[in-house]
Amino acid sequence: MKSATLPPLRVTPDLRAAAESVLEDGESLSSFVETSVRKQIEFRRVQKEFIARGLASREEAKRTGVYFTAEQSLARLDAILQKHKPGSV
């Protein structure tokens, strides 16, 4: 596949300096920006899926009339965490 470019980005000198100040050894500003864009794309995809699951859950609760309290939900999450902790059975 042929590569493409992202639009040029104008930033303040302070923002550029801040970005350059956190570059790792051998890392270019371009690779930093590319990595940042990739991570933001993944974050937004996951966030969109999370919201969709929440809305579907809300509709299911409305349809069935079955609701759970925050305490019940947290207790179930705690049980899942305990199950997956090292050393637990």
Secondary structure, 3 states (H helix, E strand, C coil): CCCCCCCCCCCCHHHHHHHHHCCCCCCCHHHHHHHHHHHHHHHHHHHHHHHHHHHHHHHHHHHHCCCCCHHHHHHHHHHHHHHHCCCCC
